[in-house]
Amino acid sequence: MSYWSLKKNYDSINYIPYNTFGVVLGTSKYLHGGGINAYFKYRIDAAYSLFIHKKIRYVIVSGDNREKNYNEPKMMKKELIKKGIPSHFIYEDFYGINTLHSIVRVYKIFHKKKFTIISQKFHNERAIFIGNCLGLDVIGFNAKSFTFDSKIQFREIFARIKALWDIISYSGS
């Protein structure tokens, strides 16, 4: 998956090409023990940076909303508005319950085949792989991350196996 995203994943705002839409992949704003989740903060910062540097025009915030008191898209939209992005430039996808659903829904619900995915590099690699398998023209903008997070790296192994399974299952349906 890392290989598939090699020339489609960007760290620098200076080199990433323009896309009309950027999609921020969801994560919780708060950690289980309390405090702000840095991955959430960094994704919001990355989306804002793309917007103010005119690398995207609209932002789709895609995430989980399955529980009454938990709404990733609403939390992301609220933070982007706080940073200064007008609400009419932000669209919410309340059914992006996982990476596959988020990518598929940008295509099927928002009718976009070409867009920028906004998350951490490890997550973008998987999302770009999924997008490529679906025939989409996607690139990733890497939000700031931690240099080494063993818990995330361990989780990512299983997430990539699941992504392969999801693509095989999805193509068969």
C-alpha positions as CSV (number, residue, x, y, z in Angstrom):
1,M,0.0,0.0,0.0
2,S,2.9,2.3,0.7
3,Y,4.2,1.8,-2.8
4,W,0.9,2.5,-4.4
5,S,0.7,5.9,-2.8
6,L,4.4,6.9,-3.2
7,K,3.8,9.6,-5.9
8,K,0.3,10.5,-4.6
9,N,1.1,11.4,-1.0
10,Y,2.3,14.9,-0.2
11,D,3.9,16.4,2.9
12,S,4.4,19.9,1.6
13,I,1.8,22.5,0.8
14,N,4.1,23.9,-1.9
15,Y,4.0,20.7,-4.0
16,I,0.5,19.3,-3.7
17,P,-1.7,20.0,-6.7
18,Y,-5.1,21.7,-6.5
19,N,-8.3,19.6,-6.1
20,T,-11.7,21.2,-5.7
21,F,-12.5,18.9,-2.8
22,G,-10.6,17.7,0.2
23,V,-11.9,15.0,2.5
24,V,-10.8,14.9,6.2
25,L,-11.0,11.3,7.5
26,G,-12.6,11.1,10.9
27,T,-11.1,10.5,14.3
28,S,-12.2,11.3,17.8
29,K,-11.5,14.8,19.0
30,Y,-10.8,13.5,22.5
31,L,-8.7,10.7,23.9
32,H,-10.3,8.0,26.0
33,G,-8.5,9.3,29.1
34,G,-9.4,12.9,28.4
35,G,-7.5,15.6,26.5
36,I,-7.4,16.5,22.8
37,N,-6.5,13.8,20.3
38,A,-3.4,15.2,18.4
39,Y,-4.4,13.3,15.3
40,F,-7.7,15.2,15.2
41,K,-6.0,18.5,15.8
42,Y,-3.3,17.9,13.1
43,R,-6.0,16.8,10.5
44,I,-7.9,20.0,11.2
45,D,-4.7,22.0,10.9
46,A,-3.9,20.3,7.6
47,A,-7.4,20.9,6.1
48,Y,-7.2,24.5,7.1
49,S,-3.8,24.9,5.6
50,L,-4.9,23.4,2.3
51,F,-7.9,25.7,2.3
52,I,-6.1,29.0,3.0
53,H,-3.4,28.1,0.5
54,K,-6.1,27.6,-2.1
55,K,-5.1,23.9,-2.7
56,I,-8.8,22.9,-2.1
57,R,-12.0,24.9,-2.3
58,Y,-14.4,22.7,-0.3
59,V,-13.9,20.4,2.6
60,I,-15.9,17.2,3.2
61,V,-15.6,16.0,6.9
62,S,-16.3,12.3,6.9
63,G,-16.6,10.2,10.1
64,D,-18.6,8.2,12.5
65,N,-21.9,9.3,13.9
66,R,-23.4,6.1,15.1
67,E,-24.0,7.1,18.7
68,K,-26.1,10.0,20.0
69,N,-23.3,11.8,21.8
70,Y,-20.5,11.0,19.3
71,N,-20.4,12.9,16.0
72,E,-17.0,13.2,14.3
73,P,-18.2,15.2,11.3
74,K,-19.9,17.8,13.5
75,M,-16.8,18.1,15.7
76,M,-14.5,18.6,12.7
77,K,-16.8,21.1,11.1
78,K,-17.0,23.1,14.3
79,E,-13.2,23.3,14.6
80,L,-12.8,24.2,10.9
81,I,-15.3,27.1,11.4
82,K,-13.4,28.2,14.5
83,K,-10.3,28.4,12.4
84,G,-12.0,30.6,9.9
85,I,-13.4,28.4,7.1
86,P,-16.9,29.6,6.3
87,S,-19.5,26.8,6.9
88,H,-20.8,26.9,3.3
89,F,-17.4,25.5,2.2
90,I,-17.8,22.5,4.5
91,Y,-19.9,19.4,3.8
92,E,-20.6,16.7,6.4
93,D,-20.6,13.0,5.7
94,F,-22.2,11.3,8.7
95,Y,-21.8,7.8,7.5
96,G,-18.0,7.6,7.0
97,I,-17.8,4.8,9.6
98,N,-14.5,3.6,8.2
99,T,-11.9,4.5,5.6
100,L,-13.6,2.4,2.8
101,H,-17.0,4.0,3.5
102,S,-15.5,7.5,3.5
103,I,-13.8,7.0,0.2
104,V,-16.7,5.3,-1.5
105,R,-19.2,7.9,-0.3
106,V,-17.2,10.8,-1.6
107,Y,-17.6,9.2,-5.0
108,K,-21.2,7.9,-4.7
109,I,-22.8,10.7,-2.6
110,F,-20.8,13.7,-3.6
111,H,-20.1,12.5,-7.1
112,K,-16.3,13.2,-7.0
113,K,-13.8,10.9,-8.7
114,K,-10.9,13.3,-8.0
115,F,-10.1,14.7,-4.5
116,T,-7.5,15.1,-1.8
117,I,-7.5,12.9,1.2
118,I,-6.5,14.6,4.5
119,S,-5.1,12.4,7.3
120,Q,-1.8,11.1,8.6
121,K,0.6,9.4,6.2
122,F,-0.1,5.8,7.4
123,H,-3.8,6.4,6.9
124,N,-3.5,8.2,3.6
125,E,-1.5,5.3,2.2
126,R,-4.4,3.0,2.9
127,A,-7.0,5.4,1.7
128,I,-5.1,6.1,-1.6
129,F,-4.8,2.3,-2.1
130,I,-8.6,2.0,-1.7
131,G,-9.2,4.9,-4.0
132,N,-6.9,3.5,-6.7
133,C,-8.7,0.1,-6.4
134,L,-12.0,1.8,-7.0
135,G,-10.7,3.7,-10.0
136,L,-10.6,7.1,-8.4
137,D,-8.0,9.8,-8.9
138,V,-7.0,10.6,-5.3
139,I,-4.0,12.1,-3.6
140,G,-3.2,12.5,0.0
141,F,-2.0,15.4,2.1
142,N,-0.2,14.2,5.2
143,A,-1.2,15.8,8.4
144,K,1.5,16.0,11.1
145,S,2.1,12.8,12.9
146,F,4.3,11.3,15.6
147,T,7.6,9.8,14.6
148,F,6.9,6.5,16.2
149,D,3.6,5.3,17.7
150,S,3.8,1.5,18.2
151,K,0.1,1.3,19.1
152,I,-0.9,2.9,15.8
153,Q,1.6,0.9,13.8
154,F,0.3,-2.3,15.2
155,R,-3.3,-1.3,14.5
156,E,-2.3,-0.3,11.0
157,I,-1.2,-3.8,10.1
158,F,-4.7,-5.1,10.8
159,A,-6.3,-2.1,9.2
160,R,-4.4,-2.8,5.9
161,I,-5.4,-6.5,6.0
162,K,-9.0,-5.4,6.5
163,A,-8.7,-2.9,3.6
164,L,-7.6,-5.7,1.3
165,W,-10.5,-7.8,2.5
166,D,-12.9,-4.9,2.1
167,I,-11.8,-4.2,-1.5
168,I,-12.1,-7.9,-2.4
169,S,-15.6,-8.0,-0.8
170,Y,-16.7,-4.7,-2.3
171,S,-15.6,-5.6,-5.8
172,G,-17.6,-8.8,-5.5
173,S,-20.8,-7.0,-4.7
